[in-house]
Amino acid sequence: MDDLAEISETDILEDEPDEHENEVELVWREHLPLGINLLLNDASGFVKVADFPRGSQARNIAVAKDLDPDDFKGATIMAVSGVRFGRNSQEELFEALKDPGRPKSILFQLTDSEESKRVETMVDKLKAQENKEASEASTEVSSTEVSRTRSVKTVELIEKGMIGLNFCKTMDDFSIAVNGFSKGETGQLLEAEKSGQIAINDLLSHINGKPVCGENGSGRERALSMFESVGEIRPLSLSFVKPYLSLHIFEKSTNTVADSPGGPKELVLGERKSSTGFNKVVLKGFDLTDGVAEIGGIFIGDHLVFMNGMPVGAGCLLMEGTPRPERSEER
């Protein structure tokens, strides 16, 4: 053995890459959906991973192994439960993925950032096409809704007596809004409610064609003054528009799980300059933040068995002849 020559750099003719490089295996044990979005029509002929969606078993398995779920975007599925599948056996691979048996191991070949970006772009195009088709299908309905939302509805009251509307001032004190309907002496519906054209929170914009909106309560005072002067004269014309302000209250629970990210943290806000020169805070979108269920370890596909301590669905079967579980055991 001492006579053997040592290998040198000049003796290495070619560096052969490891064909199993960048392969990662994950194991599914829960009898729940895998939680993988797949791209089945990639030009490569292989089944590709689009992503591991939030709240999925796949995402939780990757995180448990200290792996970034986003690293699997664009990955190729090489094997299922120890069986490798080639380009000509992708249908069999797909059937193996659908098999509900557990445990199930899946071998992924991670890709570089360029290939990952290509797959992500392709998936985005497919989603955009789906959204476009859905948007085109609902264009007529949406146009009607927008038109109705922004239009002024006018109701002419003919019957003498009470108009049957209760009003309150708006949040910005620019007008008055409908906050209820009153009934007649015998409990009957009055003309305003019977018209079916007035809804709670509608803003009163005109009385007999005259505007009753104005800043700092001036519109409210004008409306009250006109009701005093012409409110009992018939016909009485009242015009309404849909509210442009809405109040949403985010309450933070004292529950430690519910104190996790969510609620207002979902909102992505921006600034926009208006034509009057004032800056406005606008909602630009929604950020992906963990919700109570996701942080609590709930998976997509889990069965809801109890709600507020009451059995529902599969929970009804669990209750047959057994004591009710403690709240900490419910899932």
C-alpha positions as semicolon CSV with decimal commas, in nm:
position;residue;x (nm);y (nm);z (nm)
1;M;0,000;0,000;0,000
2;D;0,297;0,232;0,062
3;D;0,386;0,214;-0,310
4;L;0,053;0,370;-0,422
5;A;0,086;0,721;-0,564
6;E;-0,118;1,002;-0,415
7;I;-0,382;1,162;-0,637
8;S;-0,323;1,519;-0,744
9;E;-0,535;1,797;-0,899
10;T;-0,400;1,706;-1,247
11;D;-0,546;1,357;-1,212
12;I;-0,904;1,490;-1,175
13;L;-1,048;1,510;-1,525
14;E;-1,411;1,603;-1,450
15;D;-1,618;1,687;-1,147
16;E;-1,944;1,491;-1,173
17;P;-2,235;1,660;-0,990
18;D;-2,430;1,461;-0,734
19;E;-2,766;1,379;-0,891
20;H;-2,923;1,363;-0,546
21;E;-2,797;1,704;-0,441
22;N;-3,056;1,942;-0,290
23;E;-3,298;1,657;-0,218
24;V;-3,506;1,692;0,096
25;E;-3,747;1,434;0,237
26;L;-4,047;1,523;0,452
27;V;-4,275;1,276;0,630
28;W;-4,652;1,317;0,676
29;R;-4,801;1,135;0,974
30;E;-5,134;1,309;1,036
31;H;-5,437;1,168;0,853
32;L;-5,506;1,509;0,702
33;P;-5,464;1,659;0,353
34;L;-5,098;1,692;0,250
35;G;-5,141;2,066;0,209
36;I;-4,937;2,111;-0,110
37;N;-5,044;2,323;-0,407
38;L;-4,915;2,150;-0,721
39;L;-4,839;2,264;-1,075
40;L;-4,935;1,971;-1,299
41;N;-4,885;2,120;-1,645
42;D;-4,525;2,242;-1,626
43;A;-4,325;2,231;-1,949
44;S;-4,063;2,011;-1,779
45;G;-4,311;1,723;-1,765
46;F;-4,264;1,687;-1,388
47;V;-4,506;1,765;-1,107
48;K;-4,386;2,087;-0,944
49;V;-4,465;2,246;-0,609
50;A;-4,647;2,577;-0,636
51;D;-4,633;2,642;-0,262
52;F;-4,710;2,515;0,086
53;P;-5,020;2,722;0,178
54;R;-5,065;2,881;0,518
55;G;-5,232;2,659;0,775
56;S;-5,135;2,340;0,588
57;Q;-4,975;2,025;0,726
58;A;-4,693;2,061;0,472
59;R;-4,599;2,405;0,598
60;N;-4,596;2,293;0,960
61;I;-4,379;1,989;0,880
62;A;-4,124;2,208;0,700
63;V;-4,112;2,459;0,987
64;A;-4,071;2,174;1,238
65;K;-3,753;2,071;1,049
66;D;-3,623;2,430;1,058
67;L;-3,682;2,464;0,682
68;D;-3,829;2,767;0,509
69;P;-4,158;2,658;0,341
70;D;-4,095;2,909;0,063
71;D;-3,778;2,719;-0,034
72;F;-4,005;2,445;-0,170
73;K;-4,160;2,672;-0,434
74;G;-4,071;2,527;-0,774
75;A;-3,936;2,203;-0,623
76;T;-3,975;1,877;-0,816
77;I;-4,133;1,577;-0,643
78;M;-3,891;1,289;-0,702
79;A;-4,030;1,007;-0,490
80;V;-4,324;0,907;-0,271
81;S;-4,281;0,656;0,013
82;G;-3,944;0,544;-0,126
83;V;-4,060;0,491;-0,487
84;R;-3,899;0,716;-0,747
85;F;-4,100;0,837;-1,047
86;G;-3,959;0,952;-1,381
87;R;-4,095;1,186;-1,646
88;N;-4,308;0,907;-1,798
89;S;-4,465;0,801;-1,468
90;Q;-4,599;1,130;-1,336
91;E;-4,960;1,005;-1,339
92;E;-4,857;0,722;-1,107
93;L;-4,679;0,978;-0,887
94;F;-4,996;1,184;-0,866
95;E;-5,198;0,876;-0,766
96;A;-4,939;0,796;-0,499
97;L;-4,977;1,148;-0,361
98;K;-5,355;1,106;-0,343
99;D;-5,327;0,777;-0,152
100;P;-5,458;0,856;0,201
101;G;-5,221;0,613;0,369
102;R;-4,995;0,749;0,644
103;P;-4,711;0,781;0,720
104;K;-4,614;0,908;0,376
105;S;-4,267;1,030;0,284
106;I;-4,215;1,269;-0,008
107;L;-3,876;1,342;-0,157
108;F;-3,832;1,689;-0,305
109;Q;-3,551;1,822;-0,520
110;L;-3,516;2,189;-0,434
111;T;-3,435;2,424;-0,717
112;D;-3,240;2,744;-0,762
113;S;-3,397;3,088;-0,729
114;E;-3,427;3,134;-1,107
115;E;-3,631;2,815;-1,156
116;S;-3,837;2,894;-0,845
117;K;-3,917;3,237;-0,986
118;R;-4,015;3,084;-1,321
119;V;-4,264;2,848;-1,156
120;E;-4,398;3,127;-0,934
121;T;-4,451;3,350;-1,239
122;M;-4,634;3,070;-1,420
123;V;-4,860;3,008;-1,120
124;D;-4,932;3,382;-1,094
125;K;-5,031;3,391;-1,462
126;L;-5,268;3,098;-1,415
127;K;-5,424;3,267;-1,111
128;A;-5,455;3,596;-1,302
129;Q;-5,630;3,418;-1,587
130;E;-5,872;3,252;-1,343
131;N;-5,942;3,586;-1,174
132;K;-5,995;3,753;-1,512
133;E;-6,247;3,490;-1,616
134;A;-6,428;3,520;-1,284
135;S;-6,425;3,899;-1,311
136;E;-6,565;3,894;-1,663
137;A;-6,841;3,661;-1,552
138;S;-6,947;3,901;-1,278
139;T;-6,888;4,232;-1,460
140;E;-7,255;4,291;-1,531
141;V;-7,355;4,222;-1,170
142;S;-7,069;4,432;-1,029
143;S;-7,153;4,726;-1,255
144;T;-7,512;4,715;-1,139
145;E;-7,406;4,706;-0,774
146;V;-7,164;4,998;-0,811
147;S;-7,425;5,200;-0,993
148;R;-7,682;5,127;-0,726
149;T;-7,437;5,204;-0,445
150;R;-7,346;5,547;-0,578
151;S;-7,691;5,653;-0,695
152;V;-7,944;5,867;-0,511
153;K;-8,268;5,691;-0,415
154;T;-8,575;5,911;-0,391
155;V;-8,888;5,806;-0,204
156;E;-9,214;6,003;-0,230
157;L;-9,439;5,979;0,074
158;I;-9,808;6,027;0,006
159;E;-9,984;5,904;0,320
160;K;-10,051;6,156;0,594
161;G;-9,913;6,104;0,942
162;M;-9,576;5,985;1,068
163;I;-9,307;5,909;0,809
164;G;-9,184;5,620;1,024
165;L;-8,811;5,696;1,021
166;N;-8,567;5,743;1,309
167;F;-8,250;5,942;1,242
168;C;-7,913;5,995;1,407
169;K;-7,619;6,216;1,314
170;T;-7,339;6,067;1,106
171;M;-6,988;6,004;1,244
172;D;-6,854;6,318;1,074
173;D;-7,172;6,519;1,150
174;F;-7,210;6,591;0,778
175;S;-7,566;6,462;0,755
176;I;-7,822;6,247;0,932
177;A;-7,861;5,872;0,883
178;V;-8,147;5,627;0,922
179;N;-8,100;5,424;1,240
180;G;-8,442;5,263;1,265
181;F;-8,806;5,244;1,162
182;S;-9,101;5,330;1,383
183;K;-9,439;5,157;1,368
184;G;-9,795;5,285;1,356
185;E;-10,032;5,294;1,652
186;T;-10,137;4,933;1,596
187;G;-9,785;4,813;1,514
188;Q;-9,831;4,833;1,138
189;L;-9,552;4,922;0,894
190;L;-9,550;5,285;0,789
191;E;-9,502;5,414;0,435
192;A;-9,125;5,472;0,447
193;E;-9,049;5,115;0,556
194;K;-9,314;4,968;0,326
195;S;-9,145;5,127;0,025
196;G;-8,857;4,882;0,063
197;Q;-8,613;5,141;-0,074
198;I;-8,473;5,272;0,254
199;A;-8,216;5,080;0,458
200;I;-8,056;5,127;0,799
201;N;-7,751;5,362;0,777
202;D;-7,874;5,529;0,455
203;L;-7,784;5,899;0,454
204;L;-8,054;6,161;0,398
205;S;-7,924;6,382;0,116
206;H;-8,229;6,585;0,001
207;I;-8,572;6,689;0,121
208;N;-8,806;6,794;-0,158
209;G;-8,501;6,821;-0,386
210;K;-8,306;7,052;-0,156
211;P;-7,969;6,929;-0,018
212;V;-7,947;6,873;0,355
213;C;-7,576;6,790;0,388
214;G;-7,309;7,019;0,527
215;E;-7,001;7,030;0,746
216;N;-6,997;7,084;1,123
217;G;-7,362;6,991;1,167
218;S;-7,497;7,252;0,925
219;G;-7,660;6,978;0,713
220;R;-7,821;6,821;1,017
221;E;-7,962;7,155;1,129
222;R;-8,096;7,220;0,778
223;A;-8,267;6,880;0,771
224;L;-8,432;6,930;1,112
225;S;-8,549;7,276;1,010
226;M;-8,706;7,146;0,688
227;F;-8,878;6,859;0,868
228;E;-9,035;7,114;1,104
229;S;-9,157;7,329;0,816
230;V;-9,262;7,074;0,550
231;G;-9,254;6,740;0,732
232;E;-9,633;6,709;0,750
233;I;-9,701;6,829;0,395
234;R;-9,772;6,561;0,134
235;P;-9,630;6,457;-0,099
236;L;-9,293;6,465;0,078
237;S;-8,985;6,372;-0,123
238;L;-8,687;6,221;0,062
239;S;-8,361;6,126;-0,112
240;F;-8,098;5,890;0,027
241;V;-7,746;5,773;-0,056
242;K;-7,543;5,483;0,079
243;P;-7,302;5,567;0,368
244;Y;-6,942;5,644;0,279
245;L;-6,807;5,580;0,630
246;S;-6,812;5,259;0,832
247;L;-6,686;5,190;1,182
248;H;-6,492;4,871;1,258
249;I;-6,373;4,801;1,611
250;F;-6,081;4,563;1,669
251;E;-6,091;4,428;2,021
252;K;-5,785;4,254;2,163
253;S;-5,876;3,943;2,359
254;T;-5,722;3,868;2,698
255;N;-5,666;3,512;2,574
256;T;-5,291;3,454;2,530
257;V;-5,340;3,275;2,197
258;A;-5,558;3,550;2,059
259;D;-5,296;3,809;2,155
260;S;-5,083;3,691;1,863
261;P;-5,058;3,888;1,533
262;G;-5,382;3,957;1,351
263;G;-5,659;4,215;1,360
264;P;-5,527;4,564;1,280
265;K;-5,185;4,418;1,190
266;E;-5,347;4,268;0,880
267;L;-5,401;4,613;0,732
268;V;-5,150;4,761;0,489
269;L;-5,198;5,138;0,497
270;G;-5,068;5,410;0,267
271;E;-5,095;5,784;0,218
272;R;-5,265;5,960;-0,071
273;K;-5,287;6,333;-0,140
274;S;-5,638;6,451;-0,220
275;S;-5,738;6,724;-0,461
276;T;-5,793;6,957;-0,162
277;G;-5,427;6,925;-0,062
278;F;-5,490;6,716;0,248
279;N;-5,327;6,375;0,287
280;K;-5,553;6,076;0,337
281;V;-5,473;5,738;0,489
282;V;-5,593;5,466;0,253
283;L;-5,615;5,089;0,281
284;K;-5,374;4,945;0,023
285;G;-5,425;4,577;0,101
286;F;-5,406;4,304;0,362
287;D;-5,090;4,156;0,508
288;L;-5,057;3,784;0,574
289;T;-5,053;3,753;0,951
290;D;-5,104;3,447;1,167
291;G;-5,453;3,404;1,305
292;V;-5,562;3,244;1,632
293;A;-5,644;2,909;1,471
294;E;-5,318;2,887;1,277
295;I;-5,099;2,974;1,576
296;G;-5,298;2,730;1,789
297;G;-5,184;2,442;1,564
298;I;-5,505;2,391;1,367
299;F;-5,449;2,223;1,028
300;I;-5,651;2,248;0,709
301;G;-5,866;1,934;0,712
302;D;-5,907;1,916;1,092
303;H;-6,259;1,825;1,203
304;L;-6,455;2,076;1,410
305;V;-6,603;1,865;1,691
306;F;-6,695;2,115;1,962
307;M;-6,804;2,477;1,954
308;N;-6,831;2,660;2,287
309;G;-6,840;2,319;2,457
310;M;-7,126;2,186;2,245
311;P;-7,064;1,885;2,015
312;V;-7,104;1,944;1,641
313;G;-7,052;1,713;1,344
314;A;-6,814;1,431;1,434
315;G;-6,824;1,554;1,794
316;C;-7,177;1,414;1,828
317;L;-7,036;1,064;1,767
318;L;-6,763;1,119;2,025
319;M;-7,024;1,204;2,289
320;E;-7,208;0,872;2,260
321;G;-7,161;0,701;2,596
322;T;-6,856;0,908;2,692
323;P;-6,818;1,208;2,925
324;R;-6,772;1,548;2,770
325;P;-6,400;1,630;2,726
326;E;-6,232;1,917;2,902
327;R;-6,197;2,243;2,706
328;S;-5,819;2,186;2,678
329;E;-5,883;1,851;2,502
330;E;-6,116;1,994;2,238
331;R;-5,992;2,054;1,886
